Amino acid sequence: MCGIFGYTGGKQAQNLVIQGLKHLEYRGYDSSGVAIQNGAKAIHFEKTQGKIRNLEEILKKHPLQGKTAIGHTRWATHGTPNDLNAHPHLDNHSQIAVVHNGIIENYFDLKQNLKKHGARFRSETDTEVIVHLVAKYYKGNLENAVRRALKDIRGTYAIAVICSKEPGKIVAARLDSPLVVGIGREENFLASDVSALLDHTDRVIYVENGEVITLSDRAVSITDLSGKPVKRVPVKIQWTITQAKKGGYPHFMIKEIFEQPEILTAILRERIQKSKIIFEELKISAAELKSVKRIVIIACGTAYHAGLVGKYILEEFTNIPVWVDTSSEFRYRDPKVGKGDLVIAISQSGETADTLAGIREAKMKKALTLTICNVLGSTMSREAKGVIYTHAGPEIAVASTKAYTAQLATLYLLGLYLGNFLKTLPEKRFHALVKELFRVPSMMQKVLDQYKKEEKDWAAKAHDFNKRYHAQLEKYYKADPEKRKRSPNGFFLYLGRGINYPNALEGALKLKEISYIPAEGYPAGEMKHGPIALIDENPWVICLAPQSKTYEKMISNIQEIKARGGMVIPVVTEGDKEIYKLKPFYTIEIPKVSEILSPLVAVLPLQLIAYCVAKEFGEDIDQPRNLAKSVTVE
Ligand code: F6R
């Protein structure tokens, strides 16, 4: 939800800020802008609607000179995504500029009050009150003015502020929106996420809630809201810049899909040593784990789907009952959790507002909290009692792929760890599962290699779908022109059973996110209770049917769909002869894997289907409309 970037040092700042913002574009891409200090009386700035390339075009014609600058890429909350609402926002005299990520809840009252005192508002945003407040309190010291302004504000923020009267200085602050300082040589940086800093440095400071930062080229000072100095030591980040680049792939999404076998291998090597599961960073004691009577998993979107798979894993390995909830439902319904409950929050970013609020709610109610997250030093990793990092590396594509399989891998490892520790998982099974887990990366690789071999075929199928999709729509509209006003008749249905049911949800989510084609994930057993009414020759029905205890049932479902003319694409275990007798439209085979581990392999074709269809439809795969990678607002 919005990305901010700041630079102060000896170099021209404009292009550094643009480059930083491009790394953050996944956080929002409704508009972008940059404000620069250049010794003039007023701050110079440019901002515009749309992606960062629009801003770049403007800056090519009107470059901004100066060595201290702040920039912003926006995901709109208050006010439509137009030029005026784009950040930065400036005070009446254009001497102070602000960029902001978060929401100011009391902005309306503040705005009325500031207007009475002469503030001229140009936008509909909540952010603009910040700059007018800072201007109101400015008496020659920007840091003090920011600190004073923050006292009036209720809400969440990561802000960066510059003032034309204080050259070379950026003042920043955070409350519940992420902010990281990058330490350079005679230059310093600020960003919403470390991936934007990797081009310049691997030494960072994660800004904590309630801290105010003042950056100049040679110094970084940290104070709390009362002005008391805070001592912090920079940490070294392990992620590399190559991980954050496309590396020859046309899109981040396909690069990240192909990274999955390697990531899984690295996770297993790190976590399994001499047949023991190691979670060095866990911070939860054996006694605390022994007291767990129930596990509650909270998460959003893809991470929620990983949580649903986690239920099957943890219940089977530990015998502890597991509940799974979307974070937004959990936090608002006075959840009955407390002592004896382990609340696991799963999140790629570690910043999702609802999941974070869920952790706080659980902590307040005395439950034990653990987060499984990808981003080192993220808010969740600091607020939950325990943390397990998924080590998937930076995930840039908005649609999550490798973070999902890394979350699954971590849940398997956690299940094995707990099952072994609580003695609910027999030794023999533990070792057999560990052994098989190590074979899963090569199974994943096989699926990807097969895709590479058949890529043209997949593209042809996606093209065929595209043609049918539009032909069908035309036929539909021709028969009854009034129908144009209603929703289109093309969609995908994803069916799965047992531990692959969450994968059906995930496959449908991937497709709708990046191709905007309606898609629904359903437990196959529920098909007769409604969705079967949708079946004709139009939708693609993706059926997850690897070998499992419910395979026969899945075959019956496929027969039912075929009987109604449906276009079935089954995902089956290699060597399955039965399936071809049903004459599916297209069959995808995956290597033989035990049912419990199958989601790790079976999800790959679903990610690839979504990718191929979105590519065929010419959509913006890495940055789909209306979405943002990290949802730091409710
Ligand atoms: C889907 C996707 C989202 C996220 C969700 C949670 O591809 O990326 O559904 O999974 O917004 O985000 P995190 O995992 O950062 O909490």
Residues whose N, C-alpha, C, O or C-beta is under 5 A from the ligand:
A	BS01	F6R	C300 G301 T302 A303 I346 S347 Q348 S349 G350 T352 V398 A399 S400 K629 V631
